[in-house]
Amino acid sequence: MNSIALTIDGRPVKAAPGTTVLEAAATLGINIPTLCYLKDVNELGSCRICMVDVKGARTLQAACVTPVAEGMEVATSTPRTLRARRTNLELILSDHPQECLTCIRNQNCELQALAEAMGLRESPYEGKMSCHPEDWSTPSLARNPAKCVLCRRCVSVCQKVQGVHAIQTMERGFDTVVAPAFHLPLGEVACVLCGQCSLVCPTGAIHERSQVEEVWAALADPGRHVVVQTAPATRVSLGEEFGMVPGSIVTGKLVAALRRLGFDRVFDTDFTADLTIMEEGYELIRRLKEGGALPLFTSCSPGWIKFVEHFYPKLLPNLSTCKSPQQMFGALAKTYYADKAGIPPDRVYVVSIMPCTAKKFEAVRPEMNVGGTRDVDAVLTTRELGRMLREAGVDFAALPEEDYDRPFGISTGAAAIFGATGGVMEAALRTAYEVVTGKALGNLNIETVRGLEGIKEVSIDLDGLTLKAAVAHGLGNARRLVELVARGETDYHFIEIMCCPGGCIGGGGQSIPTDAEIRQRRMDAIYTVDERMTIRKSHENPAVLTLYEEFLGEPLGLRSHELLHTHYQPRSLYPGRRESK
Amino acid sequence: MSVALEKLPSQLREQRLKEVDQVILRHRDRPGALLTILTEIQDLFGYLPEATFKPVAQALGIPVSQIWGVATFYTLFNTRPRGRHMIRLCENAPCHIQGTVAVLEAIQRELGIAPGEDTQDGEWGLELVSCLGICGVAPALMIDDQVYGNVRPEAIPAILDSHR
């Protein structure tokens, strides 16, 4: 393709056709400020912050939506562009609450950062402010439309990336608001609570529902024995909360940090990830041998589960009955562990550190309990843990590397890779191959299921039986794959779906920002964690084997059935109140 | 005042929803059928009842949230029961300059309702809207399907009477 020659701020630059002025400027090290822009997802030119002067154009142009042209002369920082950007930002701020000090996004807000970068010193425009009620209807996410700048990133992510369409821009003009259908609360519509909206929101208009206070209270309660579990993907992202580069592996510091906060035991969700592989692997083998709904879909991702309940209830029998690793952990902490440690189960309080907002919803599902008490008592996202540690004044970077407590801190590389798309599949195949064939797998790295390709396929020969499997991440990709399955056009036996783009490393509860490059770095880190583990196959986890010997008996046994498996329910796709039947 | 669908006896409600199905069937295969369908549903009920969104969404394969976005974007659509006669007064700049405020005051004097409200007897509803496309004869308003330009405040009683 011919490249296009233009000048930006007097410097010549060449760019491929279709490149925007914004992107071309970035190659020269000129970062034109943006607000609504989100690469590949939201390129609308709606906020008018990225205004540039294009010679010969009638008006200033929005760099994010202006394609480069041959001979174009662009000036980015002229008095005219700077004044226009400031005015546009001042107008946005004229309808934005000036509550930065008490905002959940204080110091991690793109609007605040822009105001700082542009040197705003006053709000010259005063007038009517938008007035929309806050929405606290879900256990995962809260909305505060008063802080919305109408950038539409959340709408684009929900519609284009996830294909869920839970929210949309409603009304027009000054009354415009991003909201669910019928202006209903989020908890009453088909929202999967993945939190991708909260990950891309530049302000505090939609955010995780914090459980930090509950956890502080539990930690301060001498009557409670507070145990914590850490999801695979959190060990490669928490460092970002403290300014470390994306992809920093902070497993040991994470453990040390949780001890500093006063948790009685620091355990690892990776342990129950290994257990999941055992239970789900045997479930797959049983369905293959004895019949049962195929393909079998993984059930680790609660956003995916809720997606199936709303959008594809006919496929519920295809979901694995395995609870997610988070829930398996809780169920075992309050039975096996409590018993072993000699602590009454009702004193055990289970906290999970998750990259995920949907996990908060999963934890309060009524079916997720042992004898009436919840498996998991509180779920903190990576962001909330970052906040707790900052509040406690923990110098994260200076922490030593510490080890998890036993026995639920023992895990394998197979469990670590649960954090990336394709990881559960790879872990399952490592175990399935060896369990079914009785032979050792030569190369443990199953590269075909790795990476950020939307849908990946793999087939593996299990001594005569060719196991066909597929992997999808991001619900938009998941939907494409599921449609093929629903139409009977595939012959897959096993399908891994992760709700969020990139898998849990790109989860809705992860550090902000999370973009394509950061996802890739976290993913690389996850595979490094795997490589460094002594044991890399779930069925070789000694603590899991002991658990079966001492307590569970066998995979899919009676105790497993009672504690580790569950069923899901169809949910309405269409919101309805008064008039609906 | 248009009667809220949800307040009808269930048998009648079912019957009226069948009329919605017919509207959908008539237009569903045409591209861009949404606005036509919503317009005809509003003709049936005087507004767009929530219960009608689900069949439209299912037939057209458009998420309910998007249909609600369209319905709330256009001021010609009502998302709740409104007065039998709808007055839509343009509030954009050209009309504003030519005297919308005085016209609005005249309407309020006559009917005792503010924009967004309906009269107690259900006869009249008042709404401020964006450009009606006739800035040349500003200030402009619409009553139901009829358009009025060069509206003077003192003409309001007679204009309203012609619709009574």
Chai-1 contact restraints between the chains, C-beta under 6 A:
chainA,res_idxA,chainB,res_idxB,connection_type,confidence,min_distance_angstrom,max_distance_angstrom,comment,restraint_id
A,H165,B,P63,contact,1.0,0.0,6.0,A-B,restraint_1
A,H165,B,S65,contact,1.0,0.0,6.0,A-B,restraint_2
A,Q168,B,S65,contact,1.0,0.0,6.0,A-B,restraint_3
A,Q168,B,Q66,contact,1.0,0.0,6.0,A-B,restraint_4
A,Q168,B,G69,contact,1.0,0.0,6.0,A-B,restraint_5
A,T169,B,G69,contact,1.0,0.0,6.0,A-B,restraint_6
A,M170,B,G69,contact,1.0,0.0,6.0,A-B,restraint_7
A,M170,B,T72,contact,1.0,0.0,6.0,A-B,restraint_8
A,E171,B,T72,contact,1.0,0.0,6.0,A-B,restraint_9
A,R172,B,F73,contact,1.0,0.0,6.0,A-B,restraint_10
A,A181,B,V64,contact,1.0,0.0,6.0,A-B,restraint_11
A,A181,B,S65,contact,1.0,0.0,6.0,A-B,restraint_12
A,A181,B,W68,contact,1.0,0.0,6.0,A-B,restraint_13
A,F182,B,E50,contact,1.0,0.0,6.0,A-B,restraint_14
A,F182,B,W68,contact,1.0,0.0,6.0,A-B,restraint_15
A,Y574,B,K54,contact,1.0,0.0,6.0,A-B,restraint_16
A,Y574,B,V64,contact,1.0,0.0,6.0,A-B,restraint_17
A,R578,B,E6,contact,1.0,0.0,6.0,A-B,restraint_18
A,E579,B,L5,contact,1.0,0.0,6.0,A-B,restraint_19
A,E579,B,E6,contact,1.0,0.0,6.0,A-B,restraint_20
A,E579,B,E50,contact,1.0,0.0,6.0,A-B,restraint_21
A,E579,B,A51,contact,1.0,0.0,6.0,A-B,restraint_22
A,S580,B,A51,contact,1.0,0.0,6.0,A-B,restraint_23
